[in-house]
Each structure stands twice: as C-alpha cells, then as structure tokens.
Amino acid sequence: MSYDGSDQVRGRVDEVYRTESRRVLATLIRLLGDFDLAEEALHDAFAAALERWPREGLPSNPRAWLVSAGRFKAIDGLRRRARFDGALTELALRLETETEPVVDAHAVEDDQLRLIFTCCHPALTPDAQVALTLREVCGLTTEAIAHAFLANPPAVAQRIVRAKAKIRDAHIPYQVPARSDLPGRLESVLHVVYLVFNEGYSASSGDSVVRKELSAEAIRLGRILVALLPEPEAIGLLALMLLHESRREARVTPEGELVLLDEQDRSRWNRSLIEEGLTLARKALSAPEVGVFTVQAAIAAVHAEAKNSNATDWPAIVEWYDVLYRADPSPVIALNRAAAVAMRDGPASGLALIDALLEQGELSSYHLAHSARAELCRRLGRAGEARASYAAALALVKQEPERRFLERQLNSL
Amino acid sequence: MQYLCLIYSDETMWPKMPKAETDSMMSEYMAFTAKAKESGHYIGGNRLQPTHSATSVRIRNGNLSATDGPFAETKEQLGGYYLIEAKDLNDAIQVASRIPGAKVGTIEVRPIAPVP
C-alpha cells in the first residue's frame, strides 16, 4: 500500500475513534465487567488498529473488529498478570471460555443505554454522576470536565475514581433498569443531562467555547436517549435544550454582555433548532402524562413562536407556569410565574406577587427576585424603589456578566 | 453478593410511641422478615438494645479501655440490621426499601467485602 494510502487509513482510524470509541467502550465494559479494564482494552484496540489497518486495510465492520481486538487484548493482559495475581486467573479463564460475543447494532445500543444508566445511578453523588457521564459516555478528558465546572482536575479525577470503585464494590449492575424502575431512574439520567446543558448555557463560567461544547454534549446525550428510549420526558428535555440553544447567539453581545429575552434580536435565533425543538415539544406534549421538562419546553416553545416580546402569548405562558408550579411548587417557579403575570396583566400585578414572595423569605437571598422587582418598579416609574432593589440584587449576584448587566440597569435609571 | 442493611432511626421516638403503633411496627417487621425468608434474601437480622446499653472498646498502647456509649453520638442511631443475599445493588435497594424502618429512619446498605 502506498504511503498516501496508509495516511488515509490513519485519518479513518481517527474518524472511527471519534464516532465509535464510546460505543466500543460501552460494549467492552459489559463483556469485561470492569470500567478500568475496558478503558485499557479500548486503548489497546485502537493501538492495534493503528498498526494493522494501514497494512491490512480497513475491516468491513470496524466496531466489531475493535470490540473483538479489545476483548482479546484484555484476556491476554489478564493472563499475563494472573501469574502474579491468582484472582485474575479465574476471570481470564471465564472470558476465554466464553464464546466470541456477537456485536450487532441492537446489542451496541443496549450497551450505550447500560452505560448511561450506570453512570447516572442514584447511588452515586450527583457530582460524580455528571463527571462520570461526561468522562465515560461523552469521552471528555478529566481536564476538560474540571475546566468546564471550575474544579481542580485532581478533584474531578478523584471523584471519577471513587465512583468507579463504588460501582465495582457495591455491585451496581450494568443494565437498563426494569420497566417498573424506569421512571425514577430515567429522572436521574435526565437530571444529569440537564445539569450538563445548564452549565454550558448559564453565564456562570468564563470560556464561551468550553460552555458551547458542554451544551453540545448534553444535546448529543439527549439525542442518544431519544433515539434509544423515546420516553416522552426525554423528548421534552431534548426539545427544551434545542429551544434554549437556538437563542445562544442572541443572548450575549460580542462583548460578552447579557441580553434579556425581550430585547434579543430574534432574527439571530437559530430557525432549524427551533423547528426541531417545536416538533419534539409537540410530540412530548401529546403524551398522556407530561413531565416538568416537557412543560418547560412548552414555555420555551411559546417564546420561540412569538415575533417579539409584545406578540408573545403571555396568558399561555402563565398557564404553563401554573401547571409547572403544581408539579413543583418551588418559590423560583412562582417568581417566573410572577414575571409572566406582569407581562400579561401589567407590572403592578406582577409586583404584588413578587412582594408577597419576598415577604415569605425564601427568595430574599436570591438576586433574581430583587432584580425582577427592580425591573417592575422601573416600569412603574418608581425609580427610588427600583434603585434599592437593584442594589439588593447587586449585593447578592455572583456571576460577572450578570453583575455588569445589573450595574447598567441601575445606572440607566 | 451479601449486603448488610443497617437500620438507623431516632431511638428516643420508640418509648414515646403509643402501644398500638409499636405493635403494628413489630408486626410489619415480622411480615417483612417472613417475606425476605420466602424470597431467599434473608440471611440474618436482629434488633439492638438502645445506645444507652452500648460500650465502646479500644486498645491503645496495649491498654484496654471500655467506655460507656456508642462509637458516635448521632441524631439517628443504629437500631438493628438485616444481613441479606441480593443479586446486585439494585436488588439490595429494593429489599432495603421494604424494611419498615425505611419509612421513619434511614437504611444504610453496605456490601460485604469478599474474603480475599
């Protein structure tokens, strides 16, 4: 084979790595019964591919080739180490005597789901669920995860090591939960996906490129879930993420300043994401039972369908917030509902609701409650009160872009 | 795979409970134990005397010290345990969730370490 040809094959190996490595890993974890062993086997399999594919050409089914190569490398390694550690002999023997596993598309899909559900097992801490999912399912490096969550790489690495140890020692099974356990377990998976998305979407951490990647990973996870397990709430979450993502370019100026929803240039919203999100939202809403992500997608859909803030169907939004509040009666949802009521019935009605909420005390240290109050006071021409509330919000705000936004609002009074 | 299910609850609530309630809790425990035996999960289990009966024993510098009280003073105390055989953690969590104490306290599920 010519040099150019082998160079091309090398490029193909890289491509196969990008598209297949996580699937191959998911299957190897099932076959080998151990995360670390499977990661090592995955590494060895690709090393073998780099060596052999340029000489022998690309196999007809690269995925099956890699699984098989990884499995053999693992057995080989175990056999060598078994000379020093008797416990491994049994495992090596068991793997050797098993028949070569069939790697069909169906088994691979199941393995991907097994991996997702195992990484998001509720017996792991939420932090560990997020880190493990990003590492194992998405293939992000420990450094990238640490960077995205403003954590120390050693701390993230430690979290992942502990989570894997718990999976191994407590025998967390590598399986998709039974139908009867599915609602609760799926909730924990969707929560992890949503956390990842939000971290990428919120203005909490500096690097916009990193944050965009994180949201893209969350959306990719959402797509995998919808493709493999099309539960209505999974569809609702994907719709919600797509509809929010569609506004990414419009919600921040090139200088990194925040732009509120009603002031965004809606021509910069991504139409194809909106179309896809709306279709999915409709599908999720047609289910007999509607979950909280789907309701939030419905709210995002109403915004997406409006030409501008005034043309928004605010009565519909208030109704959706009523539904959401019944499902999850939290003060933050009550605050969002109050803001929608202000748009539907005028600022005075919204202000009365927010004042009542602040009086209950739970929101008194939440900066957005004070900034929402300030905004309504401003609209009512009560500049003094608006100033006081912006100052209260500024005293509580932690994120830099939000601080600058509040300062601009205060100075414009 | 064996798991130890440690039953934690506020032991001071038991003496305050009306007799009818403690009786029904006892019969719930008996029913749970019977079911766990039937399903093959049960290996053993016991209720413990309250922590005022506990003695903590240590040897330091070769000297034995036995002190009054539990190892740790906590709001909820270890009041009993079940040793169960379960397929995996999911199975163990299912069994633990049926222990009557799960409704008032917390069940800590700990895998038994394999003999090396």
Interface residues (C-beta under 8 A of the other chain):
Chain A: H121 A123 D169 A170 H171 I172 P173 Q175 P177 D181
Chain B: M1 K87 D88 L89 N90 I93 V109 P111 A113
